[in-house]
Amino acid sequence: MTEPLIELKGISKSFGNNKVLDDIDLTIYQGEALGIIGPSGTGKSTILRVIAGLIAPDAGEIYIQGIRREGLIEDGADPLGIGMVFQQAALFDSLTVEENVGFLLYQSSKLPRARIHELVEEKLEMVGLPGIGDRYPAELSGGMRKRVSFARAIMSNPEHPEEGPEVVLYDEPTAGLDPIASTVIEDLIRQLQSTQGACGSYAIVTHQDSTIRRTADRIILLYQGKVQWQGTVSEIDSTDNALIRQFMSGRVSGPIQVVG
Ligand SMILES: Nc1ncnc2c1ncn2[C@@H]1O[C@H](COP(=O)(O)OP(=O)(O)OP(=O)(O)O)[C@@H](O)[C@H]1O
């Protein structure tokens, strides 16, 4: 494996009495596609939010390209860009697609509007949605909104190319999509990984079987605050780990307790 981009060491996080992450060690390597799976409520989104620097762990250390992160992302930029695609597309409803995708550039760059427009159009083309910049999110389907949020996540400022996202964190990017729309998103994730130069390494949280198999190379299973299993995609079918067997088959009986 190549060099570690992001390392979590001994990460713990509780909400009240609920210990969601319990002394987790996890590394994301350069060029890696890491799938994070596990039952609902086991802290998959929480781990992404910790990696993104949106919430602070209670204990443990986070290293970004070998440099320890102090505080949250808002306290100082990481040495590499981390983009996030949320489960909900999280677009601003009152802004057009163009204003959403170019949001950060319109807010904080000195680029002329025409140049931002070009860059937005370039990203929209990459996600297969050219020419929709003047529409509003409410006019789009769920799958289109997700693709627009991708376009926003991969936007970088050509004045500061080093700030472009090198790592993307995908939180259930295919949740609620039909199988064909899911395939489009899965292909897009892999396509961006190989062509964009930017989104070459990523972690993806998903419950969908096709997304697990098509977008991840290495998988970890989170349960009860711990990484309980890790292996390659082909190993999810051959392992006799009882947690993976139950999770992938959807059986109610087994070591994973059904909540609710
Ligand atoms: N800000 C918060 N305040 C209180 N509890 C929280 C907060 N964020 C998450 N939790 C709790 O932490 C646990 C883990 O939540 P998280 O969203 O990380 O799970 P998940 O594995 O991503 O779940 P799902 O698969 O259902 O999306 C849950 O019990 C959730 O209720």
The ligand as an SDF file (V2000), in Angstrom:
LIG
                    3D

 31 33  0  0  0  0  0  0  0  0999 V2000
  -25.0580   15.4310   17.1130 N   0  0  0  0  0  0  0  0  0  0  0  0
  -25.4900   14.3260   17.7440 C   0  0  0  0  0  0  0  0  0  0  0  0
  -26.0460   14.4090   18.9760 N   0  0  0  0  0  0  0  0  0  0  0  0
  -26.4610   13.3030   19.6300 C   0  0  0  0  0  0  0  0  0  0  0  0
  -26.3680   12.0520   19.1500 N   0  0  0  0  0  0  0  0  0  0  0  0
  -25.8340   11.9160   17.9360 C   0  0  0  0  0  0  0  0  0  0  0  0
  -25.3670   13.0340   17.1650 C   0  0  0  0  0  0  0  0  0  0  0  0
  -24.8690   12.5830   15.9930 N   0  0  0  0  0  0  0  0  0  0  0  0
  -25.0280   11.2380   16.0200 C   0  0  0  0  0  0  0  0  0  0  0  0
  -25.6000   10.8420   17.1700 N   0  0  0  0  0  0  0  0  0  0  0  0
  -25.8990    9.4390   17.5730 C   0  0  0  0  0  0  0  0  0  0  0  0
  -24.7290    8.6840   17.3280 O   0  0  0  0  0  0  0  0  0  0  0  0
  -25.0740    7.3950   16.8290 C   0  0  0  0  0  0  0  0  0  0  0  0
  -24.3410    7.1800   15.5130 C   0  0  0  0  0  0  0  0  0  0  0  0
  -24.9000    8.0460   14.5280 O   0  0  0  0  0  0  0  0  0  0  0  0
  -24.3750    8.0180   13.0200 P   0  0  0  0  0  0  0  0  0  0  0  0
  -25.2230    8.9560   12.2730 O   0  0  0  0  0  0  0  0  0  0  0  0
  -22.9130    8.2090   13.0050 O   0  0  0  0  0  0  0  0  0  0  0  0
  -24.7110    6.5120   12.6270 O   0  0  0  0  0  0  0  0  0  0  0  0
  -24.6810    5.8070   11.2180 P   0  0  0  0  0  0  0  0  0  0  0  0
  -23.9230    4.5240   11.4040 O   0  0  0  0  0  0  0  0  0  0  0  0
  -24.1730    6.7320   10.1930 O   0  0  0  0  0  0  0  0  0  0  0  0
  -26.2380    5.5020   11.0100 O   0  0  0  0  0  0  0  0  0  0  0  0
  -27.1340    5.3250    9.6490 P   0  0  0  0  0  0  0  0  0  0  0  0
  -26.6170    4.1150    8.9610 O   0  0  0  0  0  0  0  0  0  0  0  0
  -28.5130    5.0830   10.2130 O   0  0  0  0  0  0  0  0  0  0  0  0
  -27.0170    6.5940    8.8710 O   0  0  0  0  0  0  0  0  0  0  0  0
  -26.5710    7.3450   16.7340 C   0  0  0  0  0  0  0  0  0  0  0  0
  -27.0700    6.7070   17.8860 O   0  0  0  0  0  0  0  0  0  0  0  0
  -26.9790    8.8130   16.7050 C   0  0  0  0  0  0  0  0  0  0  0  0
  -28.2520    8.9780   17.2730 O   0  0  0  0  0  0  0  0  0  0  0  0
  1  2  1  0
  2  3  1  0
  2  7  2  0
  3  4  2  0
  4  5  1  0
  5  6  2  0
  6  7  1  0
  6 10  1  0
  7  8  1  0
  8  9  2  0
  9 10  1  0
 10 11  1  0
 11 12  1  0
 11 30  1  0
 12 13  1  0
 13 14  1  0
 13 28  1  0
 14 15  1  0
 15 16  1  0
 16 17  2  0
 16 18  1  0
 16 19  1  0
 19 20  1  0
 20 21  2  0
 20 22  1  0
 20 23  1  0
 23 24  1  0
 24 25  2  0
 24 26  1  0
 24 27  1  0
 28 29  1  0
 28 30  1  0
 30 31  1  0
M  END
$$$$
